[in-house]
Amino acid sequence: MTLKHVKEHLAKVEALKFQLPDGSIVPAHFHVTEVGQVTKDFIDCGGTLRHEKVVNFQLWNADDIDHRLQPKKLKNIIQLSEKKLFIDDRLEVEVEYQGDTIGKYHLDFKEGNFQLVKTLTDCLAKDKCGIPEPEFLEQNSDCSPESGCC
């Protein structure tokens, strides 16, 4: 989800709810301790130079259980970040949240809640590393529903 979409959803909700992949909700007294822009320049295992840029939200739970971050307040924090850090609202948003360790999530929105979506590591140079791409049944002409291979 892009930052632009986050802002659009913030305009429509009365309360901020972030749902973890297991279905549980981040405690309502969470803080957004950071809104930033993260740039990552790296070389993948195939030798290709890569550049990534995302907007990062860091969620944190404190002991002040009376704290409630309102959608308008988060929108104001985002607008200040855009202005001071020159953030492009077309960038994707990632969310960091403390579990057993800091987890990094993609963001989605369903049924009035922001959804924290699991991220996975991957090889970005499968062709150079000799890792075959997964084959799909639709691409295999020898496999049809009648053949019994599916």
N, C-alpha and C positions, 0 to 999 in steps of 0.2 A: 504494500500500500504506500502511496506517495504522501508526502507531507500535505499536499493540497487536499487529498481525500480525508486525511485526519482532521483538518480544519473544517471541512464540510460536515463531517460526522459530529464534531464538537458543537456545531451550531444547532444540531437537532436533538441532543441528549440533555436530560436534566441532571444526571449524575454520571460520574466516571466509573466504569467497571471494566477491569481487565481480567480476562478469563485465561487460565493456564491450560495447556494441552490436555491435562487430566480432568478438566471440567471444573476444577475449583476456581474460586474467585480470589484475586489478590485482595488482602484485607483493605477495607474502605479507608483506613487511616494512612495509606501509602503516601509517599512524597514523590514527585518527579524532581530528583536532585540535579539532573543535568539534561539540557537539550543542547546538542552539539552537532557539529559536522565532522565526520571521521573520514579521512583519506588514507587509503592503503595502496601503496605501490609495491609490487612484488614480481618475482619471476616464478612461474610455475615449473613443475618437474620436467616439462618438455622444453624449457628455455624461453618461453614466451613472456615478454614483459607485459604486466597487467596493471590496470589502474581502476580502483573502485572508490566511490564516494557515496556515503549514506548519511542520513540524519539519524542521530542516536538519542534515544530517551533512556534514562536510567531511573528505574523504579526502586524505591527503598521503603521499608517499613520501620517506623520508629516506635518508641514506647508511648508516644502521645496519642492515645487511642481516640481522642476527641478531634484530631485533625481530619479535615475533609477537603480535598482539592476539588474545586468546582470547575466545570468545563470552561467557563469564561476566563478563569484565572490561568488555566493551562494555555488557552488560546493567546492570552496576553504574553505569557512567557515565550511561546513560539514566535509571536510577532516581534518581540524584542530580539530574540535569537536570529531571526531572519535579517533584521536590520543591522545588528552589530557584527554578525558573522558572515553576512552576504550569502545566506542560504537560499538555494533554488528550491522552490516548493515542489518541483517535479522529481526530486530525489526520493528514493525509497527510504522508509523508516525501519530501523531495527530497534529492538528494545532489549535492554539488559535488566535482568531481575535476579535477585539473590535466592538461590535454592541451596543445595549442598555446596555449590560453588556458583560463581556468576554464570547464568545461562544467557545465551544470545538467541533472540527470537525474531522471526518476521512478524508482521502485523496484518491482521485482517479485521473485518467488522461484520458481526452477525447478530441479529436479534437484540440490538441495542447495546451490545458489549463489544469492546475491543478484544480481539482474540490473539493471544500469543501463540504463534505457530512455530513448531520445532524447526530448527535448522540442522543441516547435515553437512559433514565434510564430503568432498568429492575430488576425484582426479580431474583436472581441467585439460589434461593432455592425453586422453586415453589413446588416441591414434598414435602418438609418439612413444607411449609406454607399452604398447602392445596389448592393451586391454580392449577386448571387443565390446562394442555397443550392444545393449540387450536387444535381442531379436523379438519382434512381436508376432503373434500368431497370424495377424492379417498379412504380414509380409511373406510368410512361408506358404508358397503355393501348394506344398504337399500336405498341408493340414487344413482339412475342412471339417465341419461338424459331423459329417458322415464317416470320416476316416477312423474315428476312435482315438486319435492322438491328443485331442483337446481335453 
